[in-house]
Amino acid sequence: MKEKIKNILTSGFFKKLTGDFMFSVIGLVIYYVAIQFLIYPQIKAQLGSEGYGNVLFYISFISIMASTLGTAANYSRMILSSDKRDTNGDYNRIMLISALLCVPVVTVLAIIYKLTLILAIGFLIAMVATLYRYYSDCEFKLSIKYSGLFFYYLIAAAGNILGVFIFKKTNNWTFPLFLGEALAVVFVMLRGNIYRKPFLQKSEHYSDAQKSFWTLVAANIIPALILNSDRLLLKMIHGGSAAEIYYTASLIGKSISFLTTPLNGVLIGYLARWSGKFTKKIWFMSAGALFAVGVLATFACFVGSYIYVGFIYPDDLDTIKQYFFIANAGQIFYFISNSLMVIVLRFAEEKYQTIINAIYAVLFIAVVPVLSYFFEINGFAVGLLIVNFAKFFIVVLIGLHKIKQSGSKIEIKE
């Protein structure tokens, strides 16, 4: 066994996988450090705690639309690419439809919360640009050129930092949200292949692409809503300040969750091209390794939260520190369950993601709003940890069910 592990760790495949992941992570770390250490603190300093909480509320809708539609298009294309059924025309059409869906969302929010026309337009641009940014990194996964992701996120970070200077002059909080996203997408348009001809021409596989996309949308909408539920639910029940307190307390855990985007991207990119046997032993080893990572990451985030909040928001440390452990644990178990579900996606139909997330939604609705109402921020944090912990074990059971269904192992062909 030791010799086998040594051979895996020294193999060219493992070295390339590690290198690709590191390129992705370094680029994304730069991006999120810019967001959390430079951009968001500047927004809070200029708008105050309540105003910042309200901006986080709007950002949550951008995140929900982008992570649901953009990620679904991204993952769908990766899945169909395994047998060459993906084309630019099909996915450009899908992305255009996704962008059009953003219009009624922004319109309704602009009317309800009385946004000015300038803010509403900036809000829409930010939503569409972020949607395309979530999709566009499939350019590097399809070509297995993950070094490009480093420059992709570097451009996004630089553009958003530039947006901060415009925000300070105009007080328009949308500039730091869309400028970098738009520049990153333009970078892919100029240097990549996914936006080239045929631009909007349907292929014979368009119905397959649509079916895969909408199945993944159904699967992604629930976790996207739950990931952003602190900024939605807490604001609606207890106001913008409560949303801001929980968001800051869980921020390191959220950042770790965001870092799973490149990990999951690298995983799905390689799994799409991998053939082999998936056994119960491999499945339990995968689940056990992720669980161990989750426990270690929770403690790391607990310590990291003291450092981050103490450095960036020292005046808020005494108020926020009581939520550090439980809030970060909930975020960490969210990310490890999603990473495990990416593996399931390779040997189980997309519908299983929808089934898992439907169960997840029922648990969330039954537990989190009630605990949030009666126990405020603590109730929300505990409730979210319970449902994310439950989701992890549901994914484990679904994977085990699929393996048992096919005998003792699943044959996966490229």
C-alpha positions, -999 to +999 in steps of 0.1 A: +000+000+000+028+024+009+045+017-024+012+023-043+007+057-025+044+066-033+039+057-070+008+079-071+025+109-054+055+107-077+035+101-109+035+127-137-003+128-135-003+137-098+023+163-103+004+179-131-029+178-111-011+194-082+004+221-104-029+228-121-046+231-087-019+255-074-022+278-104-060+279-099-057+285-061-030+312-063-050+332-088-082+328-068-065+336-035-052+369-051-088+376-063-105+370-029-077+387-009-084+418-031-122+414-024-120+408+013-090+429+024-093+458+000-127+462-016-153+452+010-135+471+039-136+502+017-173+498+010-180+493+047-158+524+057-177+546+032-213+533+037-212+522+074-223+489+089-260+490+079-252+503+044-225+476+040-251+450+051-275+463+025-248+460-002-241+424+009-278+418+004-276+429-032-243+410-037-261+378-026-285+381-056-255+385-079-239+355-063-271+334-066-276+341-103-240+337-112-232+306-092-265+289-103-265+297-140-228+303-147-217+272-128-244+251-144-233+261-179-196+256-169-202+221-154-226+211-182-201+219-208-174+200-190-197+169-188-206+170-224-170+177-235-161+141-223-177+128-255-174+159-277-210+170-275-203+206-265-201+234-290-197+272-287-230+280-304-250+259-280-234+273-249-234+309-262-272+306-266-275+292-231-254+320-217-275+346-236-307+332-221-291+332-187-281+369-191-317+378-201-330+361-169-310+387-149-331+415-162-364+408-144-345+399-111-328+433-111-359+451-122-380+437-093-353+445-067-348+480-081-385+487-078-389+472-043-358+489-029-361+521-049-327+519-066-317+549-088-315+541-125-277+544-124-275+519-096-300+496-112-280+496-145-247+490-126-264+462-106-275+445-138-240+448-154-224+434-123-248+404-123-243+396-160-205+401-159-202+378-128-225+353-145-201+352-175-171+351-152-184+319-135-188+303-169-157+316-187-131+297-167-142+265-185-120+278-213-090+267-192-105+235-180-114+223-215-078+229-227-063+218-194-043+250-194-048+260-158-020+285-158-044+307-177-067+308-146-039+326-127-040+355-152-078+353-154-083+359-117-054+384-115-071+406-142-104+403-122-087+414-090-069+443-106-101+455-123-122+453-091-095+473-072-096+499-099-134+500-094-128+509-057-112+542-067-142+550-089-165+540-060-148+564-037-154+593-061-189+584-071-203+564-041-216+539-066-209+505-050-214+486-083-181+496-099-159+474-076-183+445-084-183+445-122-152+461-136-129+432-129-154+405-138-160+422-172-123+426-179-117+389-171-144+378-195-130+401-222-096+384-216-112+350-225-130+365-254-098+378-269-075+349-260-097+319-257-119+298-280-153+294-262-168+326-276-156+321-312-176+308-342-202+294-344-215+322-322-252+312-318-256+283-342-274+253-327-258+219-330-275+185-330-265+182-294-283+214-283-312+195-266-286+175-246-268+207-236-301+223-225-312+192-206-278+190-188-278+228-181-313+230-166-308+199-146-277+214-131-295+247-126-321+229-105-293+212-086-274+245-080-302+269-071-308+254-037-272+254-024-267+289-039-297+302-020-285+285+012-249+298+008-262+333+006-290+328+031-271+347+058-273+379+038-309+373+028-326+356+059-307+375+086-313+408+069-350+402+065-355+389+101-329+410+121-316+437+097-285+445+078-262+447+109-270+410+118-263+399+082-230+419+083-219+403+117-225+367+106-209+373+072-178+387+088-177+359+114-179+332+087-158+350+062-126+328+064-148+297+061-166+313+031-133+320+015-122+284+019-155+274+003-148+297-026-114+281-030-132+249-038-142+264-071-108+257-087-105+224-069-139+212-081-130+226-116-097+207-117-115+176-104-143+177-130-118+185-157-097+154-150-126+132-141-142+139-174-112+123-191-105+096-165-115+060-170-112+033-143-131+015-115-148+032-087-152+009-057-167+012-022-132+014-008-122+043-030-155+060-023-151+057+015-115+069+012-126+099-007-153+108+018-130+101+048-103+123+034-127+152+027-142+148+062-107+150+078-099+181+056-132+196+069-123+192+105-088+206+101-100+235+080-126+244+107-099+248+133-077+267+109-106+291+101-113+296+138-077+308+143-077+327+110-109+346+119-092+361+150-063+373+128-085+386+100-112+404+120-086+417+146-066+432+117-093+445+094-122+452+118-106+455+153-135+475+167-159+446+159-138+417+173-155+415+207-190+414+191-181+389+164-157+364+180-184+344+198-196+332+164-162+322+148-162+285+154-198+275+147-201+299+117-170+287+100-178+250+107-211+254+088-193+269+058-166+242+057-191+214+057-209+231+029-177+230+008-167+195+015-202+182+007-200+200-026-166+186-035-179+151-028-209+158-050-186+167-079-171+132-077-206+117-076-214+137-108-188+116-127-206+083-121-242+093-114-267+111-135-272+149-130-306+142-115-290+129-083-277+164-076-313+176-078-325+149-054-297+156-029-303+193-030-341+189-027-336+169+005-311+196+016-337+224+009-364+206+030-340+202+059-329+239+056-364+252+055-374+231+085-345+240+107-327+273+099-355+299+097-370+287+130-337+287+149-328+321+133-360+336+144-358+325+181-320+325+186-309+351+161-273+348+148-264+318+170-296+300+158-287+306+122-251+294+126-261+262+145-290+255+120-267+258+090-241+235+105-267+209+111-281+209+076-246+210+059-234+181+081-265+162+071-259+169+034-224+155+036-237+121+048-266+121+023-240+125-005-220+096+010-251+074+010-261+083-026-226+075-038-226+042-019-261+034-034-249+039-069-218+017-064-240-011-048-265-007-077-238-017-102-223-045-081-191-039-061-177-013-085-185+012-113-167+010-146-160+046-158-151+051-194-136+083-209 
